[in-house]
C-alpha cells in the first residue's frame, strides 16, 4: 500500500507498511474535514502500523487546527520509547 502525505507544499511518499512501522515517535493531529489528505485513512494507518504514533483525530476540524500547543508541548517533553 502506498500513500501520499503533503507537508509544507511538498509530497512525502511512504511506500509500505514497513516504512510506516519504522517511523520515529510522532504526534499526528488530524482534522476529519481536512480536504488536503484523507484524515481517516491517515489515522487508521498510523494506529495500525506505527506503534510509536500518537494520533489525535478531531472529526470536525479542517486542515489548520489551532489551539493544541499544550498537546504538542506535552508530547515533545514526554519520554519517548526507543
C-alpha positions in Angstrom: 0.0 0.0 0.0 1.3 3.4 -0.8 0.1 6.8 0.2 1.0 10.4 -0.3 1.1 12.8 2.6 1.5 16.5 2.0 3.6 18.7 4.2 4.6 22.3 3.6 3.6 22.0 0.0 5.8 19.0 -0.8 4.5 15.4 -1.2 6.2 12.9 1.0 5.7 9.3 0.0 5.5 6.4 2.4 5.6 3.3 0.2 5.0 0.4 2.5 3.6 -0.6 5.9 7.1 -1.5 6.9 8.2 2.1 6.2 5.3 3.4 8.4 6.3 0.9 11.2 9.9 2.3 11.1 8.8 6.0 11.7 10.1 7.6 14.8 7.7 8.6 17.6 5.3 11.1 16.2 2.3 13.1 17.0 -0.3 13.4 14.3 -3.2 15.9 14.9 -5.6 15.5 12.0 -8.9 17.0 11.2 -11.7 14.8 9.9 -12.8 17.5 7.4 -9.3 18.1 6.0 -9.5 18.4 2.2 -5.8 18.1 1.6 -5.5 14.5 2.8 -7.7 11.5 3.8 -7.6 12.0 7.6 -9.5 8.9 8.5 -7.1 6.8 6.3 -4.1 8.5 7.8 -5.4 7.9 11.4 -6.2 4.3 10.7 -2.9 3.6 9.0 -0.9 5.2 11.8 -2.8 3.5 14.5 -2.4 0.1 12.8 1.1 0.3 11.6 3.0 3.0 13.5 3.3 1.7 17.1 5.1 4.9 18.3 2.5 7.2 16.9 0.1 9.2 19.0 -2.9 10.2 16.9 -5.3 13.0 17.9 -8.3 12.8 15.5 -10.6 15.8 15.5 -13.7 14.8 13.4 -15.0 18.4 13.0 -11.6 20.1 12.3 -10.2 21.1 9.0 -6.6 21.3 7.8 -5.5 24.2 10.1 -6.0 23.1 13.7 -5.2 25.9 16.2 -5.2 25.7 19.9 -3.2 22.5 20.6 0.0 24.0 21.8 -0.3 22.2 25.2 -0.8 18.8 23.5 2.3 19.4 21.3 4.4 20.6 24.2 3.4 17.6 26.3 4.3 15.2 23.5 7.7 16.8 22.9 8.6 16.8 26.6 7.4 13.3 27.4 10.0 10.5 27.4 9.7 8.6 24.2 10.1 4.8 23.8 13.1 3.6 21.9 
